[in-house]
Amino acid sequence: MCAYLWRSYKALLVGVVMVFLVLPQAWALRYGPASYNNYSAFYNSHPLPTPSFFKGKVLKAVIEVDSAAPARWNYAVAVLTNIEKAFGNNPRRYRLELVAFGPGIRMLSVWSDAHNRIPLEKLAAHGLKIRACHNAMLATHLVRKDIFAFARVVPAGVLEVARKEMQGYVALKP
């Protein structure tokens, strides 16, 4: 009886040690350090490498923006900028397209805030293709001269997104 209790006690003790000592370390090794105190200091000064699953491949993404809210546009521009940073300003490693439709077409208008023009021009110079929905232009009474010169007009924004998805692009909606 005593030997049986001792084996049970040993098994329980091993289980407790596993739960409190071994598993947290295994989790930390798999998912990151147990303490993130130095995380921001290190990663804000050292660029992260491109993930290994992109080696030798081209990232193809279409970003759809259907909102005229400046916060949504700022977020879309931030997503595009982060993708550009991740690939080291090498346009051969990514193909990006931004499609504006619905109320979002107003942000490609020359009458909108000027703070949209500068980052979009910079991204367009690095290979971003910007598309404006003709149907949305008709609905908001915009003509071609009202849209930024670096944007191309497509017949329908949602059809452009669908066409790109059929070509293997991933659709992102920030």
Backbone as CSV, one residue per row, in Angstrom:
resi,resn,N_x,N_y,N_z,CA_x,CA_y,CA_z,C_x,C_y,C_z
1,MET,0.825,-1.191,0.000,0.000,0.000,0.000,0.868,1.253,0.000
2,CYS,1.927,1.217,0.807,2.817,2.364,0.925,3.537,2.626,-0.403
3,ALA,3.942,1.554,-1.095,4.627,1.705,-2.385,3.678,2.311,-3.422
4,TYR,2.408,1.902,-3.376,1.420,2.441,-4.297,1.229,3.936,-4.051
5,LEU,1.109,4.352,-2.805,0.946,5.766,-2.480,2.175,6.562,-2.908
6,TRP,3.355,5.979,-2.695,4.587,6.673,-3.079,4.646,6.888,-4.599
7,ARG,4.233,5.870,-5.405,4.219,6.016,-6.861,3.186,7.065,-7.280
8,SER,2.038,7.090,-6.650,1.012,8.085,-6.960,1.506,9.485,-6.623
9,TYR,2.171,9.591,-5.490,2.692,10.881,-5.058,3.767,11.353,-6.037
10,LYS,4.644,10.432,-6.478,5.685,10.755,-7.439,5.072,11.203,-8.771
11,ALA,4.047,10.521,-9.207,3.384,10.879,-10.463,2.750,12.265,-10.349
12,LEU,2.137,12.537,-9.221,1.535,13.845,-8.992,2.606,14.926,-8.958
13,LEU,3.708,14.647,-8.321,4.808,15.604,-8.236,5.394,15.887,-9.618
14,VAL,5.563,14.871,-10.438,6.068,15.057,-11.797,5.076,15.891,-12.601
15,GLY,3.796,15.659,-12.447,2.777,16.441,-13.146,2.825,17.901,-12.753
16,VAL,2.982,18.179,-11.472,3.051,19.564,-10.994,4.297,20.242,-11.549
17,VAL,5.411,19.541,-11.546,6.651,20.110,-12.085,6.471,20.421,-13.566
18,MET,5.844,19.536,-14.309,5.623,19.763,-15.743,4.772,21.007,-15.971
19,VAL,3.685,21.129,-15.210,2.759,22.236,-15.414,3.402,23.566,-15.057
20,PHE,4.135,23.624,-13.966,4.640,24.904,-13.492,6.054,25.243,-13.949
21,LEU,6.843,24.284,-14.340,8.226,24.577,-14.705,8.543,24.328,-16.173
22,VAL,8.127,23.226,-16.714,8.541,22.849,-18.064,7.638,23.468,-19.126
23,LEU,6.335,23.389,-18.969,5.417,23.878,-19.992,5.539,25.381,-20.245
24,PRO,5.667,26.223,-19.215,5.834,27.650,-19.525,7.089,27.934,-20.341
25,GLN,8.169,27.210,-20.095,9.386,27.424,-20.867,9.189,26.953,-22.306
26,ALA,8.518,25.842,-22.476,8.251,25.354,-23.827,7.357,26.337,-24.573
27,TRP,6.379,26.895,-23.895,5.498,27.880,-24.517,6.299,29.111,-24.914
28,ALA,7.169,29.569,-24.009,7.977,30.759,-24.292,8.916,30.518,-25.465
29,LEU,9.486,29.327,-25.563,10.374,29.039,-26.678,9.622,29.007,-27.998
30,ARG,8.377,28.541,-27.956,7.602,28.448,-29.190,6.980,29.779,-29.590
31,TYR,6.406,30.497,-28.629,5.637,31.694,-28.951,6.350,32.999,-28.630
32,GLY,7.541,32.961,-28.075,8.277,34.189,-27.804,8.781,34.202,-26.383
33,PRO,9.552,35.219,-26.050,10.115,35.280,-24.711,9.035,35.444,-23.654
34,ALA,9.324,34.928,-22.460,8.354,35.033,-21.371,8.173,36.478,-20.951
35,SER,9.192,37.293,-21.125,9.116,38.704,-20.769,9.373,39.540,-22.014
36,TYR,8.507,40.467,-22.295,8.671,41.326,-23.460,9.231,42.691,-23.077
37,ASN,9.969,42.769,-21.963,10.514,44.044,-21.524,11.440,44.651,-22.563
38,ASN,12.253,43.853,-23.226,13.206,44.366,-24.200,12.698,44.265,-25.632
39,TYR,11.475,43.818,-25.800,10.932,43.576,-27.141,10.926,44.842,-27.986
40,SER,10.293,45.903,-27.499,10.153,47.101,-28.334,11.502,47.769,-28.579
41,ALA,12.377,47.778,-27.590,13.676,48.412,-27.773,14.476,47.695,-28.867
42,PHE,14.394,46.381,-28.901,15.157,45.624,-29.903,14.526,45.761,-31.285
43,TYR,13.232,45.505,-31.392,12.603,45.449,-32.707,12.334,46.821,-33.301
44,ASN,12.349,47.870,-32.508,12.222,49.207,-33.078,13.536,49.675,-33.683
45,SER,14.655,49.074,-33.261,15.949,49.476,-33.799,16.520,48.451,-34.778
46,HIS,15.966,47.256,-34.838,16.448,46.212,-35.739,15.291,45.759,-36.630
47,PRO,15.431,45.889,-37.950,14.332,45.432,-38.810,14.179,43.918,-38.752
48,LEU,12.945,43.490,-38.794,12.675,42.062,-38.793,12.968,41.488,-40.166
49,PRO,13.474,40.274,-40.240,13.718,39.681,-41.559,12.402,39.302,-42.227
50,THR,12.428,39.237,-43.548,11.250,38.784,-44.281,10.984,37.331,-43.896
51,PRO,9.721,36.975,-43.617,9.420,35.587,-43.242,9.929,34.601,-44.289
52,SER,10.382,33.448,-43.819,11.014,32.472,-44.701,10.063,31.923,-45.767
53,PHE,8.755,31.929,-45.510,7.844,31.380,-46.509,7.687,32.293,-47.720
54,PHE,8.268,33.509,-47.690,8.242,34.393,-48.853,9.516,34.295,-49.688
55,LYS,10.466,33.465,-49.273,11.721,33.335,-50.023,11.420,32.790,-51.420
56,GLY,11.817,33.544,-52.420,11.624,33.117,-53.796,10.202,33.275,-54.308
57,LYS,9.326,33.899,-53.537,7.934,34.076,-53.957,7.611,35.560,-54.040
58,VAL,6.529,35.868,-54.709,6.067,37.245,-54.852,4.755,37.385,-54.089
59,LEU,4.700,38.380,-53.212,3.454,38.673,-52.497,2.556,39.469,-53.423
60,LYS,1.343,38.988,-53.630,0.375,39.695,-54.464,-0.836,40.013,-53.590
61,ALA,-1.111,41.312,-53.406,-2.222,41.721,-52.542,-2.976,42.874,-53.177
62,VAL,-4.288,42.833,-53.026,-5.145,43.939,-53.434,-5.829,44.460,-52.175
63,ILE,-5.705,45.752,-51.957,-6.277,46.388,-50.770,-7.517,47.137,-51.227
64,GLU,-8.640,46.784,-50.646,-9.886,47.441,-51.022,-10.284,48.434,-49.943
65,VAL,-10.602,49.664,-50.378,-11.014,50.715,-49.445,-12.351,51.260,-49.923
66,ASP,-13.365,51.076,-49.102,-14.705,51.536,-49.458,-15.239,52.559,-48.456
67,SER,-14.346,53.224,-47.757,-14.742,54.202,-46.753,-13.982,55.497,-46.980
68,ALA,-14.660,56.605,-46.750,-14.005,57.908,-46.874,-13.473,58.394,-45.527
69,ALA,-13.579,57.571,-44.501,-13.080,57.969,-43.181,-11.558,58.079,-43.220
70,PRO,-11.001,59.199,-42.802,-9.541,59.359,-42.832,-8.806,58.282,-42.038
71,ALA,-9.399,57.803,-40.962,-8.743,56.764,-40.163,-8.576,55.478,-40.975
72,ARG,-9.570,55.109,-41.760,-9.468,53.910,-42.596,-8.407,54.074,-43.679
73,TRP,-8.342,55.278,-44.271,-7.339,55.525,-45.297,-5.944,55.529,-44.699
74,ASN,-5.798,56.131,-43.540,-4.489,56.125,-42.879,-4.056,54.702,-42.571
75,TYR,-5.000,53.870,-42.166,-4.696,52.474,-41.863,-4.297,51.729,-43.142
76,ALA,-4.991,51.974,-44.238,-4.654,51.324,-45.501,-3.259,51.737,-45.963
77,VAL,-2.943,53.019,-45.839,-1.611,53.503,-46.217,-0.548,52.889,-45.305
78,ALA,-0.858,52.738,-44.014,0.085,52.122,-43.077,0.328,50.653,-43.449
79,VAL,-0.723,49.927,-43.838,-0.575,48.532,-44.253,0.337,48.451,-45.480
80,LEU,0.101,49.311,-46.445,0.924,49.320,-47.656,2.379,49.664,-47.340
81,THR,2.580,50.642,-46.472,3.933,51.038,-46.085,4.644,49.918,-45.359
82,ASN,3.933,49.201,-44.485,4.539,48.083,-43.759,4.930,46.947,-44.695
83,ILE,4.113,46.678,-45.694,4.461,45.644,-46.674,5.713,46.067,-47.426
84,GLU,5.771,47.332,-47.804,6.941,47.838,-48.522,8.198,47.731,-47.659
85,LYS,8.086,48.056,-46.382,9.238,47.956,-45.473,9.676,46.501,-45.299
86,ALA,8.708,45.595,-45.208,9.034,44.184,-44.982,9.827,43.596,-46.144
87,PHE,9.587,44.098,-47.347,10.282,43.570,-48.510,11.450,44.440,-48.941
88,GLY,11.801,45.433,-48.114,13.002,46.215,-48.369,12.976,47.059,-49.618
89,ASN,11.859,47.694,-49.912,11.745,48.560,-51.088,12.156,47.853,-52.377
90,ASN,11.861,46.582,-52.466,12.179,45.791,-53.651,10.868,45.450,-54.357
91,PRO,10.417,46.288,-55.300,9.115,46.063,-55.944,8.995,44.759,-56.708
92,ARG,10.113,44.079,-56.994,10.016,42.799,-57.688,9.512,41.702,-56.761
93,ARG,9.524,41.930,-55.450,9.121,40.897,-54.501,7.659,41.025,-54.093
94,TYR,6.990,42.083,-54.525,5.576,42.246,-54.197,4.850,42.971,-55.318
95,ARG,3.563,42.675,-55.427,2.674,43.379,-56.345,1.483,43.842,-55.522
96,LEU,1.336,45.134,-55.421,0.263,45.701,-54.603,-0.661,46.541,-55.469
97,GLU,-1.936,46.444,-55.142,-2.925,47.259,-55.828,-3.929,47.766,-54.807
98,LEU,-4.254,49.039,-54.882,-5.254,49.639,-54.011,-6.461,49.985,-54.864
99,VAL,-7.627,49.508,-54.470,-8.854,49.767,-55.214,-9.791,50.574,-54.322
100,ALA,-10.167,51.755,-54.800,-11.094,52.622,-54.062,-12.447,52.591,-54.761
101,PHE,-13.485,52.292,-53.998,-14.838,52.283,-54.547,-15.812,52.732,-53.474
102,GLY,-17.051,52.951,-53.874,-18.048,53.447,-52.921,-17.628,54.819,-52.396
103,PRO,-17.926,55.108,-51.138,-17.528,56.410,-50.568,-16.013,56.620,-50.543
104,GLY,-15.243,55.551,-50.627,-13.786,55.664,-50.600,-13.206,56.397,-51.797
105,ILE,-13.985,56.523,-52.862,-13.498,57.206,-54.058,-13.180,58.675,-53.767
106,ARG,-13.850,59.244,-52.775,-13.611,60.657,-52.445,-12.180,60.913,-51.978
107,MET,-11.524,59.892,-51.430,-10.164,60.080,-50.941,-9.144,60.120,-52.079
108,LEU,-9.532,59.714,-53.279,-8.658,59.839,-54.440,-8.950,61.112,-55.221
109,SER,-9.845,61.914,-54.704,-10.230,63.146,-55.366,-9.220,64.247,-55.054
110,VAL,-8.959,65.086,-56.042,-8.056,66.215,-55.821,-8.669,67.210,-54.837
111,TRP,-9.964,67.090,-54.587,-10.641,67.993,-53.666,-10.550,67.507,-52.219
112,SER,-10.028,66.318,-52.001,-9.917,65.800,-50.629,-8.684,66.398,-49.955
113,ASP,-8.442,65.984,-48.720,-7.264,66.467,-47.993,-5.986,66.191,-48.763
114,ALA,-5.055,67.117,-48.706,-3.784,66.950,-49.413,-2.897,65.902,-48.753
115,HIS,-3.177,65.548,-47.494,-2.312,64.581,-46.809,-2.435,63.176,-47.398
116,ASN,-3.447,62.921,-48.223,-3.548,61.619,-48.900,-2.617,61.543,-50.103
117,ARG,-2.454,62.658,-50.778,-1.715,62.669,-52.030,-0.249,62.275,-51.845
118,ILE,0.425,62.807,-50.842,1.868,62.602,-50.681,2.223,61.129,-50.437
119,PRO,1.610,60.448,-49.440,1.990,59.040,-49.269,1.573,58.153,-50.435
120,LEU,0.434,58.465,-51.074,0.005,57.653,-52.211,0.928,57.845,-53.409
121,GLU,1.396,59.070,-53.641,2.352,59.309,-54.716,3.653,58.557,-54.465
122,LYS,4.097,58.575,-53.208,5.339,57.884,-52.855,5.193,56.378,-53.081
123,LEU,4.058,55.807,-52.631,3.827,54.375,-52.814,3.650,54.019,-54.288
124,ALA,2.997,54.895,-55.045,2.818,54.647,-56.477,4.165,54.644,-57.187
125,ALA,5.090,55.483,-56.741,6.425,55.505,-57.333,7.182,54.212,-57.053
126,HIS,6.808,53.505,-55.980,7.463,52.238,-55.624,6.699,51.020,-56.138
127,GLY,5.726,51.225,-57.001,5.074,50.083,-57.635,3.626,49.849,-57.250
128,LEU,3.061,50.650,-56.343,1.647,50.481,-55.987,0.777,50.933,-57.151
129,LYS,-0.161,50.088,-57.545,-1.121,50.455,-58.581,-2.394,50.906,-57.876
130,ILE,-2.878,52.084,-58.241,-4.067,52.647,-57.602,-5.179,52.676,-58.636
131,ARG,-6.325,52.107,-58.246,-7.476,52.003,-59.133,-8.669,52.735,-58.527
132,ALA,-9.383,53.471,-59.367,-10.578,54.206,-58.956,-11.784,53.615,-59.680
133,CYS,-12.846,53.392,-58.946,-14.062,52.789,-59.492,-14.865,53.825,-60.285
134,HIS,-15.136,53.514,-61.542,-15.901,54.424,-62.392,-17.347,54.555,-61.911
135,ASN,-17.938,53.460,-61.459,-19.313,53.528,-60.949,-19.410,54.476,-59.755
136,ALA,-18.432,54.423,-58.861,-18.434,55.324,-57.703,-18.206,56.767,-58.147
137,MET,-17.393,56.949,-59.184,-17.174,58.301,-59.703,-18.480,58.878,-60.251
138,LEU,-19.235,58.043,-60.961,-20.523,58.510,-61.487,-21.481,58.851,-60.342
139,ALA,-21.503,58.026,-59.313,-22.420,58.255,-58.196,-22.080,59.517,-57.409
140,THR,-20.805,59.877,-57.368,-20.392,61.070,-56.612,-20.128,62.263,-57.534
141,HIS,-20.479,62.129,-58.819,-20.357,63.206,-59.810,-18.917,63.685,-59.968
142,LEU,-17.992,62.738,-60.004,-16.587,63.054,-60.242,-16.244,62.689,-61.685
143,VAL,-15.358,63.449,-62.287,-14.862,63.139,-63.623,-13.384,62.792,-63.504
144,ARG,-12.780,62.362,-64.618,-11.385,61.893,-64.585,-10.420,62.951,-64.063
145,LYS,-10.641,64.205,-64.401,-9.711,65.251,-63.956,-9.819,65.529,-62.453
146,ASP,-10.898,65.027,-61.802,-11.055,65.201,-60.355,-10.294,64.148,-59.553
147,ILE,-9.776,63.120,-60.219,-9.064,62.022,-59.565,-7.568,62.244,-59.742
148,PHE,-6.778,61.840,-58.756,-5.322,61.966,-58.849,-4.828,61.387,-60.166
149,ALA,-3.831,62.021,-60.758,-3.319,61.604,-62.062,-2.690,60.216,-62.019
150,PHE,-2.156,59.802,-60.870,-1.493,58.492,-60.784,-2.469,57.352,-60.558
151,ALA,-3.766,57.633,-60.468,-4.781,56.588,-60.301,-5.380,56.247,-61.663
152,ARG,-5.635,54.968,-61.882,-6.259,54.511,-63.118,-7.726,54.197,-62.845
153,VAL,-8.591,54.555,-63.752,-10.022,54.318,-63.592,-10.355,52.940,-64.154
154,VAL,-11.096,52.139,-63.347,-11.566,50.824,-63.781,-13.091,50.860,-63.800
155,PRO,-13.738,50.015,-64.615,-15.201,50.073,-64.725,-15.936,49.880,-63.395
156,ALA,-15.508,48.889,-62.594,-16.172,48.625,-61.321,-15.115,48.147,-60.315
157,GLY,-15.089,48.764,-59.162,-14.089,48.434,-58.142,-14.206,47.013,-57.629
158,VAL,-15.436,46.573,-57.360,-15.606,45.223,-56.816,-15.232,44.167,-57.847
159,LEU,-15.473,44.447,-59.125,-15.068,43.504,-60.165,-13.545,43.465,-60.305
160,GLU,-12.896,44.596,-60.080,-11.424,44.628,-60.118,-10.846,43.787,-58.981
161,VAL,-11.455,43.887,-57.791,-11.003,43.070,-56.662,-11.215,41.587,-56.979
162,ALA,-12.385,41.248,-57.524,-12.677,39.853,-57.863,-11.715,39.345,-58.942
163,ARG,-11.420,40.177,-59.928,-10.492,39.790,-60.997,-9.102,39.506,-60.435
164,LYS,-8.661,40.357,-59.519,-7.340,40.164,-58.919,-7.307,38.898,-58.060
165,GLU,-8.396,38.623,-57.346,-8.449,37.388,-56.552,-8.362,36.164,-57.465
166,MET,-8.985,36.239,-58.634,-8.916,35.128,-59.579,-7.502,34.962,-60.140
167,GLN,-6.694,36.026,-60.110,-5.307,35.959,-60.567,-4.348,35.559,-59.460
168,GLY,-4.876,35.231,-58.281,-4.035,34.766,-57.195,-3.673,35.815,-56.169
169,TYR,-4.252,36.980,-56.257,-3.999,38.020,-55.265,-4.803,37.717,-54.000
170,VAL,-4.312,38.161,-52.875,-5.059,38.062,-51.632,-5.719,39.427,-51.410
171,ALA,-6.996,39.421,-51.035,-7.724,40.660,-50.807,-7.620,41.044,-49.339
172,LEU,-7.207,42.281,-49.085,-7.108,42.805,-47.732,-8.050,43.984,-47.607
173,LYS,-8.752,44.052,-46.495,-9.643,45.170,-46.266,-9.349,45.759,-44.897
174,PRO,-8.476,46.772,-44.865,-8.145,47.377,-43.557,-9.292,48.181,-42.993
